[in-house]
Amino acid sequence: MKVYLLSLGAGVLIGVIYALINVRSPAPPVVALLGLLGILIGEQLVPLAKRAISGESVSVAWFHQECTPRITGIENRKDIA
């Protein structure tokens, strides 16, 4: 969680600096960011489908272990605290 807060704080600081020097932010609009999130989620549908088709179990624990880190960028639970 600390990494996310630091990232947000850095972004806010840069936004303030941009506003002070009258520069428009090069950041993409929210629609583009949602599209990127969709790509990350879509990438996880293929391993999920392969696992289901092969008859292996698809559990919440498996999803959290295999898919969630790729979507969120958090590799282990220590990064959250």
Beta strands, then each sheet from edge to edge (+ up, - down):
end
